[in-house]
Amino acid sequence: MSEKKNIKVDLGRIEVAVREILLALGEDEHREGLADTPKRVARMYAELLSGMRSDPAEHLQVFTENYDEIVLLRDIPFYSICEHHMMPFIGKAHIAYLPDGRVLGISKLARIVDSFARRLQVQERLTGQIADFLMEQLKPKGAAAVIEASHSCTTIRGIKKPGSVMVTSALRGIFKKDPRSRSEVLSLIRG
């Protein structure tokens, strides 16, 4: 595990920053409704960004299995924090791989998504990180990640387009190289 993963969140420093934001907004940081807000916000960020201090490899539970068809877990709910505005994006991930003698415990796929999602992120990077991680750690014939998410930075601020959904995909191995395999996995993901 890297040094960065061992760093604890400095809750006190976040609290000071939140107090500064409240003052910059012209609020009374001591009024009843705001008195504990800096502590709550600090704890919230520590929770929402817990993936910054986790190693997705700790969720690996690999089994030897002679299975040579696509394995897919669809509709994995997740949330992440966009690093551009520090606002949430929420959606679902679809993760697939074509085993080469090794399969992963089902719940581990969802845990891997959470480990990468609970960081300051952009959706494109998140999608690629998941597919690359599966390729590196599981050594399958192919891996695919498709993510659909609604970004609060485009739904409640800025352009204000509620209901818009961003879709990203990352295809690796046979799913990238072979058109029939790509078509099959994307068809399964669509349901």
C-alpha positions as CSV (number, residue, x, y, z in Angstrom):
1,M,0.0,0.0,0.0
2,S,1.3,3.4,-0.9
3,E,2.3,6.1,1.6
4,K,-0.7,8.2,0.5
5,K,-3.1,5.4,1.5
6,N,-1.8,5.6,5.1
7,I,-2.5,9.3,5.5
8,K,-5.4,10.1,7.8
9,V,-7.9,12.7,7.0
10,D,-7.2,15.9,8.8
11,L,-10.8,16.6,10.1
12,G,-9.7,19.7,12.0
13,R,-8.3,21.3,8.8
14,I,-11.5,20.6,6.9
15,E,-13.5,22.2,9.8
16,V,-11.4,25.3,9.6
17,A,-11.9,25.5,5.8
18,V,-15.7,25.1,6.1
19,R,-15.8,27.8,8.8
20,E,-13.9,30.1,6.3
21,I,-16.5,29.3,3.6
22,L,-19.4,30.1,5.9
23,L,-17.7,33.4,6.8
24,A,-17.0,34.2,3.1
25,L,-20.8,33.6,2.5
26,G,-21.6,36.1,5.1
27,E,-23.0,33.5,7.5
28,D,-22.7,33.4,11.3
29,E,-20.7,30.3,11.9
30,H,-22.0,30.2,15.5
31,R,-25.7,30.3,14.8
32,E,-27.6,27.2,16.0
33,G,-28.1,25.5,12.6
34,L,-24.5,26.0,11.6
35,A,-22.6,25.5,14.9
36,D,-21.8,21.8,14.2
37,T,-21.7,22.1,10.4
38,P,-17.9,22.2,10.0
39,K,-17.6,18.9,12.0
40,R,-20.4,17.3,10.0
41,V,-18.9,18.3,6.7
42,A,-15.5,17.1,7.7
43,R,-16.9,13.7,8.7
44,M,-18.9,13.6,5.4
45,Y,-15.8,14.2,3.3
46,A,-13.9,11.5,5.2
47,E,-16.7,9.0,4.5
48,L,-17.4,10.0,0.8
49,L,-13.7,10.0,-0.1
50,S,-12.7,6.9,1.9
51,G,-11.5,5.2,-1.3
52,M,-8.5,7.6,-1.3
53,R,-7.2,5.6,1.6
54,S,-8.1,2.1,0.4
55,D,-6.4,-0.4,-1.9
56,P,-8.9,-2.1,-4.2
57,A,-6.6,-5.2,-4.2
58,E,-7.7,-5.9,-0.6
59,H,-11.1,-6.9,-2.1
60,L,-9.7,-9.6,-4.3
61,Q,-11.0,-13.0,-3.7
62,V,-9.9,-15.1,-6.7
63,F,-11.0,-18.7,-7.3
64,T,-9.6,-21.1,-9.8
65,E,-12.5,-22.1,-12.1
66,N,-12.6,-23.6,-15.6
67,Y,-15.3,-21.1,-16.9
68,D,-14.8,-19.5,-20.3
69,E,-17.9,-17.4,-20.8
70,I,-18.6,-13.7,-19.9
71,V,-19.1,-12.8,-16.2
72,L,-21.1,-9.7,-15.7
73,L,-22.4,-7.7,-12.7
74,R,-24.8,-5.1,-13.9
75,D,-26.4,-2.1,-12.2
76,I,-23.9,-1.6,-9.4
77,P,-25.0,1.6,-7.7
78,F,-22.2,4.0,-6.8
79,Y,-21.5,7.6,-5.9
80,S,-18.4,9.7,-6.4
81,I,-17.2,13.2,-6.0
82,C,-16.2,15.1,-9.2
83,E,-12.8,16.7,-8.7
84,H,-13.7,19.8,-10.8
85,H,-16.4,21.2,-8.5
86,M,-16.3,18.7,-5.6
87,M,-19.9,17.9,-6.3
88,P,-21.3,14.3,-6.4
89,F,-22.0,12.2,-9.4
90,I,-24.3,9.2,-8.9
91,G,-25.0,6.3,-11.1
92,K,-24.5,2.7,-11.9
93,A,-21.6,0.6,-13.1
94,H,-21.7,-2.5,-15.2
95,I,-18.5,-4.7,-15.0
96,A,-17.7,-7.7,-17.1
97,Y,-14.8,-9.9,-17.7
98,L,-13.9,-13.1,-19.7
99,P,-12.1,-15.4,-17.3
100,D,-8.9,-17.3,-18.2
101,G,-9.1,-19.9,-15.4
102,R,-9.7,-17.5,-12.5
103,V,-13.0,-15.9,-11.3
104,L,-13.7,-13.3,-8.7
105,G,-16.1,-13.4,-5.8
106,I,-19.3,-11.6,-7.0
107,S,-19.4,-9.0,-4.2
108,K,-15.8,-8.1,-4.8
109,L,-16.7,-6.5,-8.1
110,A,-19.0,-4.1,-6.3
111,R,-16.3,-3.4,-3.7
112,I,-13.8,-2.6,-6.4
113,V,-16.2,-0.1,-7.9
114,D,-16.6,1.5,-4.5
115,S,-12.9,1.6,-3.8
116,F,-12.2,3.6,-7.0
117,A,-15.4,5.7,-6.9
118,R,-14.9,7.0,-3.4
119,R,-12.2,9.3,-4.5
120,L,-12.0,12.7,-6.1
121,Q,-12.7,11.5,-9.6
122,V,-13.7,12.1,-13.1
123,Q,-16.0,9.5,-14.7
124,E,-13.7,8.8,-17.6
125,R,-10.8,7.9,-15.2
126,L,-13.0,5.9,-13.0
127,T,-14.2,3.7,-15.9
128,G,-10.7,3.1,-17.1
129,Q,-9.3,2.4,-13.6
130,I,-11.9,-0.4,-13.0
131,A,-11.2,-2.1,-16.4
132,D,-7.4,-1.8,-16.0
133,F,-7.5,-3.1,-12.5
134,L,-9.4,-6.2,-13.6
135,M,-7.0,-6.8,-16.4
136,E,-3.9,-6.4,-14.1
137,Q,-5.2,-8.3,-11.1
138,L,-7.4,-11.1,-12.6
139,K,-5.5,-11.6,-15.9
140,P,-8.7,-12.3,-17.9
141,K,-9.0,-12.6,-21.6
142,G,-10.9,-9.3,-21.5
143,A,-12.5,-6.7,-19.2
144,A,-15.2,-4.1,-19.7
145,A,-16.6,-1.3,-17.6
146,V,-19.5,0.8,-18.6
147,I,-20.7,3.6,-16.3
148,E,-23.8,5.7,-16.4
149,A,-24.0,8.7,-14.1
150,S,-25.8,11.9,-13.4
151,H,-23.5,14.7,-12.5
152,S,-24.8,17.3,-10.0
153,C,-22.4,19.9,-11.5
154,T,-24.5,19.8,-14.7
155,T,-28.0,19.1,-13.2
156,I,-28.3,21.7,-10.4
157,R,-25.7,24.3,-11.4
158,G,-24.1,25.6,-14.5
159,I,-26.1,24.4,-17.5
160,K,-28.8,23.0,-15.2
161,K,-29.9,19.9,-17.3
162,P,-31.6,17.6,-14.9
163,G,-32.1,14.0,-16.2
164,S,-29.0,14.1,-18.3
165,V,-26.8,11.0,-18.0
166,M,-23.2,10.6,-19.0
167,V,-22.1,7.2,-20.3
168,T,-18.5,6.1,-20.5
169,S,-16.9,2.7,-21.4
170,A,-13.6,1.1,-21.1
171,L,-13.0,-2.1,-23.1
172,R,-9.8,-4.1,-22.7
173,G,-8.4,-7.3,-24.2
174,I,-10.7,-9.4,-26.4
175,F,-13.6,-6.9,-25.8
176,K,-11.6,-4.2,-27.5
177,K,-9.9,-6.3,-30.2
178,D,-12.7,-8.7,-31.3
179,P,-15.9,-7.1,-32.7
180,R,-18.1,-10.1,-31.9
181,S,-16.9,-10.2,-28.3
182,R,-17.4,-6.5,-28.0
183,S,-20.9,-6.7,-29.4
184,E,-21.8,-9.6,-27.1
185,V,-20.6,-7.9,-23.9
186,L,-22.2,-4.6,-24.7
187,S,-25.5,-6.4,-25.6
188,L,-25.4,-8.2,-22.2
189,I,-24.7,-4.9,-20.4
190,R,-27.7,-3.3,-22.1
191,G,-29.8,-6.2,-20.9
